């Protein structure tokens, strides 16, 4: 495991590492994991072709889907779903710089908390440090992409009506806010998967410092 440590492992393995080595190794692995997650999601079909992160119709609209398809609007709905996923795909590359910056600003204390934390400690660190900035960064790209589709405006109208009946909530009543939220959820999910992979095989983490730090955990 990358970061699940019992007291004995910490004493025997990490005791031989300096704080600089331990935090440096963690940072190397996190930069690698975050970069891989961004690369996967930012590729062609990164959201649309991945069932784990594919963005579907929101709960406020989903109950209306069958009726709309029965009315011959199936192609429009499919285009909307495709457009939402493409918008997320185009927005995600903006995340890399902010994620790397969050790693650079990580203190030794932050690193120790992540190393001794739960299975998603690093992912939660990223979410805490970057979610607000990424939301602000993603919105313009998502708004521009979804705004090119006529049905996007109809989505907002449908969501607004659904919201009036208590079927929708908060930011999801606007397509750009919904897609941005789902894009962030997908990004953090993929970062969590990378974190799990590093936990499972710490010695395989890229970089000499990463191997030194995480290899010690298995001692």
C-alpha positions in Angstrom: 0.0 0.0 0.0 1.1 3.5 -0.7 0.0 5.1 2.4 -1.6 2.7 4.8 0.9 2.4 7.5 1.0 0.6 10.8 3.2 2.1 13.5 5.7 -0.7 13.1 6.1 0.0 9.4 6.5 3.6 10.0 9.2 3.0 12.7 11.1 0.4 10.7 10.7 1.7 7.1 10.1 5.4 7.2 12.5 6.0 10.1 15.3 5.7 7.7 14.0 8.4 5.4 14.3 12.1 5.9 11.2 14.3 5.9 12.4 15.7 2.6 12.7 12.2 1.1 9.2 11.1 2.3 7.4 14.3 1.1 9.5 14.4 -2.1 8.6 10.8 -2.9 4.9 11.4 -2.2 4.9 14.5 -4.4 6.5 12.7 -7.3 3.9 10.0 -7.2 1.0 12.5 -6.8 2.2 14.5 -9.8 2.4 11.3 -11.8 -1.1 10.1 -10.7 -2.8 13.5 -11.3 -1.2 13.9 -14.7 -2.3 10.4 -15.8 -5.9 11.1 -14.6 -6.0 14.4 -16.5 -4.5 12.8 -19.6 -7.0 10.0 -19.6 -10.0 12.2 -19.2 -8.8 14.9 -21.6 -8.3 12.4 -24.4 -10.8 11.9 -27.2 -13.8 10.1 -25.5 -12.2 10.4 -22.1 -15.6 10.9 -20.4 -18.0 9.6 -23.0 -16.3 6.2 -23.4 -15.7 5.6 -19.7 -18.8 4.3 -17.9 -17.3 5.3 -14.5 -17.3 9.0 -15.4 -19.7 9.4 -18.3 -22.0 12.3 -17.8 -25.7 11.4 -18.2 -28.9 13.4 -17.9 -29.3 14.8 -14.4 -31.9 13.6 -12.0 -34.1 16.6 -12.7 -34.4 15.6 -16.4 -34.0 11.8 -16.4 -37.7 11.2 -15.6 -38.6 13.1 -18.8 -36.3 11.1 -21.0 -38.7 8.4 -22.0 -41.3 10.9 -22.9 -38.9 13.0 -24.9 -37.6 10.0 -26.8 -41.2 8.9 -27.5 -41.8 12.3 -29.1 -38.8 11.8 -31.4 -36.3 13.8 -29.5 -33.9 10.9 -29.0 -31.3 12.3 -31.3 -31.4 15.6 -29.5 -30.9 13.9 -26.2 -28.0 11.9 -27.5 -26.5 15.0 -28.9 -26.9 16.7 -25.5 -25.2 13.9 -23.7 -22.4 13.8 -26.2 -22.0 17.6 -25.9 -21.9 17.5 -22.1 -19.2 14.9 -22.1 -17.1 16.7 -24.8 -17.4 19.9 -22.7 -16.0 18.1 -19.7 -13.2 16.5 -21.8 -12.2 19.9 -23.1 -12.2 21.5 -19.6 -10.2 18.9 -17.7 -6.7 19.7 -19.2 -7.0 23.0 -17.4 -6.7 21.1 -14.1 -3.1 19.9 -14.5 -1.4 23.1 -13.6 -3.6 23.6 -10.5 -3.1 20.1 -9.3 0.7 20.3 -9.7 0.7 23.6 -7.9 -1.3 22.0 -5.0 1.4 19.4 -4.8 4.2 21.9 -4.8 2.6 23.8 -2.0 2.2 20.7 0.1 3.9 20.9 3.5 5.8 18.2 5.2 2.9 18.0 7.7 0.4 17.6 4.8 2.6 14.8 3.4 2.7 13.0 6.7 -1.1 13.2 7.0 -1.5 11.7 3.6 1.0 9.0 4.2 -0.7 8.0 7.4 -4.2 8.7 6.2 -7.0 6.7 4.6 -7.1 5.1 1.2 -8.2 8.4 -0.5 -6.3 10.8 1.7 -4.4 12.2 -1.3 -7.5 12.6 -3.4 -9.3 14.4 -0.5 -6.3 16.7 -0.3 -6.6 17.5 -3.9 -10.3 18.1 -3.6 -9.9 20.4 -0.6 -7.1 22.5 -2.2 -8.4 22.7 -5.8 -12.1 22.2 -6.1 -13.0 25.9 -5.9 -10.4 27.0 -8.4 -11.1 24.2 -10.8 -14.8 25.1 -10.8 -13.9 28.6 -11.7 -11.5 27.4 -14.3 -13.8 24.8 -15.9 -16.9 27.0 -16.2 -15.9 29.2 -19.1 -14.9 26.3 -21.3 -17.9 24.2 -20.4 -20.2 27.2 -21.0 -18.7 27.9 -24.4 -19.0 24.3 -25.5 -22.5 23.6 -24.3 -23.6 27.0 -25.6 -23.0 25.8 -29.1 -25.9 23.3 -28.8 -29.4 24.6 -29.2 -30.8 21.9 -26.9 -28.6 23.3 -24.0 -30.9 26.3 -23.7 -33.9 23.9 -23.7 -32.1 21.9 -21.0 -32.0 25.0 -18.8 -35.7 25.6 -19.4 -36.6 22.0 -18.6 -34.4 21.9 -15.6 -36.0 25.2 -14.4 -39.4 23.7 -14.7 -38.3 20.6 -12.9 -36.8 22.7 -10.2 -40.1 24.5 -9.7 -41.6 21.1 -8.8 -38.8 20.2 -6.5 -37.2 17.7 -8.9 -34.0 19.7 -9.4 -31.6 21.3 -7.0 -29.1 24.1 -6.8 -26.5 24.6 -9.5 -27.7 21.6 -11.5 -30.5 23.8 -12.9 -28.0 25.2 -15.4 -26.2 22.9 -17.8 -22.8 24.5 -17.4 -22.9 24.1 -13.6 -24.1 20.6 -13.8 -21.4 19.5 -16.3 -18.7 21.3 -14.4 -19.6 19.5 -11.2 -19.7 16.1 -12.9 -16.4 16.9 -14.6 -14.8 17.5 -11.2 -16.4 14.4 -9.8 -15.0 12.4 -12.7 -11.5 13.9 -12.3 -11.3 13.2 -8.5 -12.6 9.7 -9.1 -9.8 9.0 -11.6 -7.3 10.5 -9.3 -8.6 8.2 -6.6 -8.0 5.2 -8.9 -4.5 6.3 -9.5 -4.0 6.7 -5.8 -5.2 3.2 -5.2 -2.9 1.9 -7.9 0.1 3.5 -6.2 -1.0 2.2 -2.8 -1.1 -1.3 -4.3 2.3 -1.1 -5.9 4.3 1.6 -4.3 7.6 0.4 -5.7 6.2 0.9 -9.1 5.7 4.6 -8.5 7.8 6.7 -10.9 10.9 8.5 -9.7 13.7 7.6 -7.5 12.4 9.5 -4.5 9.0 7.8 -4.9 10.6 4.4 -5.0 12.7 5.2 -2.0 9.8 6.5 0.1 7.2 4.0 -0.9 9.5 1.0 -1.0 10.2 1.7 2.7 6.5 1.1 3.4 6.8 -2.5 2.4 9.8 -3.2 4.6 
